[in-house]
Amino acid sequence: MKNIADIFYNLSRTPDALSEAGEKIFLAIYKAPTNGHNLNNYRYAAFLKSSTKIKADLSLIPPTEGTTLQHTFSNVFLFVEPAMVPILMVSL
């Protein structure tokens, strides 16, 4: 998990590395097995498992890969990047 989080703070990261790290974070949050699932395959498997129950629990189904990508990039832009750039205090 620490190695995945380090990618978010690496300024020379590529967008592909960032999206892959975001997907791995979401797979870890939803406790997906580590046997090579990608997020969409795990989402489908979680949906099938949930749909066989009488009362489906939709909170167990992870977001789509596109939603994860949007969430990852927006959070890095809003929270990580500003923390890495010094804030300049300008007196008015």
MOKA-V528444 format. One record per run of one state. SS is the DSSP state (H for helix, E for strand, - for the rest). FROM is the first residue (numbers start at 1). TO is the last residue. Records with the same first field share a line. If there is no record, write none. Layout:
SS->FROM-TO / FROM-TO
This chain:
-->1-1 / 10-14 / 30-38 / 52-57 / 61-64 / 85-92
H->2-9 / 15-29 / 39-51 / 58-60 / 65-84
